[in-house]
């Protein structure tokens, strides 16, 4: 058909195929992201019905925990472009995919020990950060209970990269969705001490989450070693054998991903601290608005992970046209979805806020008004937030990660956060000023990443998959 069809028609068909492929890959990944978020919401709901102090302590403890969990997540993300490009090349694909997965398991296991040793002293760290002693003690208990699930979560993410690279992400989705009710049941049993079990409170929530993470890993690993398509790769074969060259390549690609993720996560943590200097109502309004923004972000994050795979497959196959289609398709899908979310936030902030707030609570009217204003600001940055996520994901498929990390540092820390602090405290805009600064930083990062993507061939980061920096 391609040989006889007019060039425009053939090109249109190629773009249509790319849209279908990206959507079919992205939606299970996005749902998996949302399902993982639902587990945290389950913990919060259970603890909120147990003890408000425990709920606050879990939020503080999670902020510390995720500072380290994000680092291992970046290492797991780094395996995706390596595996996708190997599959695109086809030659020795099974061997190369197996080695990349193995070194991903090694790298995350190596980081788990120092991370665990540091997080074991979470209470002392939280006290040094100026947290209330009761909150610090409870938060420390929660983090310690979570620790057994840290490495299983990272290994799950490595295996998730593997099934996504093969464009079969649904087993990871099934494992995660199965873990949601399991986590809820274990929360109920361990937090409240049902059926004769000891009442563990906040520690019970941590144990439930850790056990759910282990169950997710076990389910996905079971699929990987029994499914006919997956087991051909023999992921556990020669698991003990080191591969120095592959480990060096993985660290070269993934450590900048770790840096970029930390820049992004920590700037939002810093924003919380700055808003905490204003008043309690501002913190509550921020918590509502950031929950909504985080929820919508899971979709472009899924599209970004799909873009890494689609771009990587085309790059490995030395297909410049395929690379172009994969990246621009993902950017278009993310831009379209986030445009719809922007309209939702800008036009209907009040009804959204009402879902999170009991009007009978003290300061409810003040919190609702401010949260609605923050949601409208979130509407302003929805599109650029989606574009920066997908831009980074598309470049990741070309193994281009170092410069995007520098863009993140510049946009979030050099420009965005200082601008937000100036608007909040210098011009008296309060929490709205902080959010306007975040929007500015996200816009800068998105613009730089999309510009780099559009100039990838000029910069020498096309199908070769190597960055000239």
N, C-alpha and C positions, 0 to 999 in steps of 0.2 A: 504494500500500500504506500509506503514511504517513497518508493522509487517513482511511482506514477502520480502521486498527489502533488499539487502545487506547493512550493516551499512554505508559503504562509500557513496553509492548512496543516502540513506536517509539523511545523513549529507549534501551532496551536494545540495539536494532539499531544505533543511532547509536554507542553506546559500543563495540559489537563491531566496527563498521567502523573506528573510530579505533584500536582495538588492532591490527587487521590492517594498517592503513596504517602505523602506527608501527613495528611489528615488521618489515614488509617494507622499510622505509627504514633502520631501525637496524642490522639484522644485516650488510648489506654494509659500512656505515660502521665498525662495530665490528671486523669482520674486516680492513678496511683499516688500522685503528689497530694491530691485532695484527701485521699483516704489516710495517708500518713498524718496529715494535719488533723483529721478527725480523731485520731488516737489521742493527740494532745488535748483536744477539746473535751474528750471523754474524761480524761484525768481531771481537768479543771472543773467539769460539771460535778463529778463525784466529790472532789475535795471541797467545792463550794457548798455542798450539802452536808459536809462533815464538820468543817471548821474554817471560817474566813481567814484566820491566821495561817492555817496550812495552805490555803489557796494562794495567799500572797507569797509565802515562803517558796512554794513550788515555782512561781513565776520568776522569782529572783534566782533560785537554783538553776532553773532551765536556761536563763540567760548566760550563766557561767558555763554550764554543761555544753551548750551549743557553740560556745566560742571554740571549744576543742573538737566537738563532733563535726563541725563544719570543715575542719582541717582534714580529717579522714575522708569526709565526703568529697573534697577536692581531689584527693588521691584516687578515689573510686571513679570520679568523673573522667580523670585522665586516661583511664583504660579504654573509654568508648572510641575516641578517634583512632587509637592504635588498632583496635580490633576492626573498626569499620574500614579503614584503609587497607588492612590485610585482606579483608573479604573482597574489596574492590579490585585488588591486584589479582586475586584468585590463586596465583602460584604460591604453594606452601601455606595456603590460608589456614587450614586446620592447625598446623604446627604453630604458626605465628599467633593465632587467636589464643591458643592454649597457653603459650608463653606469656602473653600480655595479661591474661586473666591470672595466671599463677603469680606473676610479679606484683599484680594488684593486691592479691591476697597477702603476699609477703610484706609489701610496703605498709598496708594498713595494720597488719599484726605487729610490725616493728614500731609503729607510732603508738599503738595501744598501750604499751608498758609505760612510757613516760607520761602519757595523758592520764592514765589511771593513777599513777603515783601523785600527780599534781592534784587531780580532782578528789582524791581521797582526803585531802586537807581542805575541802570546800568550805567548811565552817570557818576555819581560820582565815581563809582568803576573804570570805564575805565580811567577817569582822573587820579586817584591815581596810575593806572598801567602805567602811562606815555604816554597815547595816545594823539594824536593831539586833541585840544579842539573841532574842527569842527567834526572830526571823532567820538569823544566821544559823542557829542550831538546827531549826527545822529544815532549812534549805540544805544544810550539810547532810542531814539524814536522807533527804530525797535524792541528792546526787549520788551518795554512796550506794543506795539501793538501785539506782539506774545503771551503775557501772558494769555489771555483768552483761548488760545488753549492748554495750558500746561496740565491741568487736563484731558480734553477730550482725548489728545494723550495717557496719561498714562492709562486711563480707556479702551481705544481702545486696548492697548497692553495686558491688563489683559484678555479682551474678546478674543483677538487673541490667547493667551495661552490656553484658554478654548477650542476653536474650533480646535486648533492644537492637544491638548491632546486627543480629540475625533477622531483625524486623518482625519479631514475635514477642511483643512486650506483655501480652495478656497473662501469662503465668505469674508475673510479678504483681499485676493488678489483683488477680484472684487471691494470691497469698496475703496481700495487704488488706483486702476487704474481709477476708476470713479472720484476720487478726483484730479487726475493730470490735466485733462482739466478744471475742475472747478477752480482749483487754478490758472491756466493760464488765464482764463477768468476774474476772480476777480482781478488778478494782473493788467491786461490791463485796467480794469474799474477804479480801485482805485489809481494806481500809476499815470496814465496819466490823470485821470479825464474825462472819456468818458461819453457821453449821459447826460451831465449836472451835473454829479457828481463832487465834489470838487477834485482838483488835490492834492493828499496826499503824493506823492513821496514815500520815504522809509517806512513811516508809513502805506501806502496803501499795501505794500508788506507784512508787518506783519499782517495786518488785513485779507488779503487774505489767508495767511497760517493758521491763527487761525480758520477762518471760515471753511477751508477745513478739518482741524483736527476734528472740531465739526461734520461736515458732515460725515466723516469716522466713527466716533463713532455712530452716529445716524443710519447709514446704517447697521453696524455690529450688533448693539443692536437690531434693527428691525428683523434681521434674527434670532438672538438668542431667541427671545420671540415668534416668529411665526413658525419657522421650527419645524416639528414634532419631529425630533430627539433631537434638542436642548432644546425645551420648556419643555421637561420632567424633566429637571434639575431645573426648576423654579429659575433661577439665581437671580431674583429680589424678591423672596419670603423671608419675614422676614429680609429685608435688614438692618433694624435698630438694629437687635439683635447682641450683641457682642459675641465673642468667644475667650476668653483669651488664651486658650491652643493652638488654631489654629493660633492666631496672634503671639504667642511666637515662634511656630514652623516656621512660615513664616519668621519672622525676623531673626531667627537663620540661615535659609538657604539663605535668600536674602541679608542680609547686607554684607556678604563677597562678594557676586556677585557685589554689588554696589562698594565695595572697589576695586575689580579686574578691573572693567570697568573704574573706575576713574584713576587707575594706568596707564592703557593702553592709555586712551584718553589724559590724562594730559602729558604723556611723549611725545606724538606727538605735543601737544601744546608747550611744552618746547623746542622741536626740532625746531619749527618755530621761537621761540624767539632767539635761538642760531644762526640759519641761518640768521636772521635779523641783527645780528652783523657783518655779512660778507659783503654783498652788495645786491642791489635791484635785480640784475640778478639772484643771488642764490635763493632769495625768489620766484621769478617768476618761475624758473625751479622746485623748490620744489613743488609749487602749482600745476604744470602740472603733475608731477610724482605721487604726493600723490593722486590726483584725479583718476588716472589710477589704482593705488594700492587699493584705497578704492572701486572702481567699482568691481574689481575681488574678493575682500574680501567678498562681499555680498553673493556670492555663498557658500563658506565654512561656513559663518555665518548661512545661511539657513540650511545647513547640520547639523551644531552644534545644532540648535534648534530642528531639527528632531531627532537627537541623544538623546537629553534630554528626549523626549517623548518615543522613542522606548526603551531606557534603563530603563526609569521609569516604563513603562508598564511591562517589563520582571521582574524588581526588585519587583514590587508589587505582581506579580504572583509567586514569589519565584522560578524563573526559571534561574539558573546560566548560563546554556548554551545559553539561549536567551539573557541574559545580554552581554555575550561574543560576540555573533554574532552581536548584535546591535552596540556595540561600535567599534569593528574592521571593520565592514562594513562601518560605517560612516567615520572612519579614512582613509580607503582605497579609498573611493569615493572622499574625499577632497584632498588626496594626488595625485590622478590621475588628477583631474581637475586642481589643482594648478601647477602640472608639465607641463601641456600644456600651462598654462599662463606664466610660467617661460621661456619656449622656445620662446614664442611670444615676451616677453619683451627683452630677450637677443638677439634674432636674428633680430628683426625688430623695434628697438626703434625709428629710424628716422621717418618713416611714421606715427607712432602713435603720436609723438610729433607734427608733421605737422598739425594734426587735431585740435590742440589747439592754434596754434600760427600763427599770420599774419606776413609773412616774411617782410612786409613793415615797421613794427614797429621798433623803435630804439632798438638796442642791440638784435635784433631777432636772429642773428646768434650765439651770445654768449649764449643766453638763450637756444636755441635749442640744442647746443652741450652739455651743462651741463645737461639739462633735459634728453637727450638721455643717458648720463652716469648714471644718477640717476635711470632711468628705468632699466638699466642693473643690477644695484645693487638690485633694487626691484625684478628683476627676481631671484636673488640669495636667497631671503628670502620668495618667494611665497609659497613654499612647507611648510616651518616651520610655516609660518603665518597661513596657513590652518590647520595644525596639532594642533597648540596651541589652535585655536578656537574650533575645534571639540573635542580635549582632554578635555577642560574645560566643553563643553556641555555634553559629555558622563558622566563625573564625577558628573555633576550637576544632572543628572538623578538618581544618587545614593544619592542625597542630600549632596554630599561631596563638600563643597565650601570654607571652611576656609583655608585649606592648599593651594589650588590653588590660593587664593588671595595672600598668602605669597610668592608663586612662582612668581607671577606677580610683586610684589614689588621688589623682589630680582633681577629678570631678567631685568626689565625695568629701575629701578632707581638706584640700587646698582651697576649693571654691565654695562648695555647697554648704558645709557645716559652718564655716566662718560667716558666710552671708546670712545664714539662718540666725546665728547668734546676734549679728548686728541688727537684723530686722526685729528680733524678739526683744532685745534688751536696750539697744541703742535707739531704736525708733518706737519702742513700746508696743509692738504688735503681738507680743506673747507667743503662745503656742502656734498661732497662725504664721508668725514670722519664721519659726523653726521649720514648719512644713513648706513654706515658700522657698526656703533655702534648700531643702531636700529636693524639691521639684526642679530648682535651678541646677543642682548637681546632677540629677538624673538626666536632664536635657543635655548637659554638656557631654556626659559619658555616651549617651545614645548617639549624639551627632558625630562624635569622634569615631565610634565603632562602625556606624553605617558608612562614614566616609572611608574608613580603612577597608571595609568590605568592598566598596565600589572601586577602590584603587588597588585591589589585591594583586592583579597581574603586573601593574607598574612597580609595585613594591617587591615583587618576586615571591609572593606567597600563594601562588596558584596551585596547580595540581601536584607540584613537588612537595607541598605540605611543609615547607620549611620557611621560617621567618627570617628576614634580613634585619629585623629589629628597627 
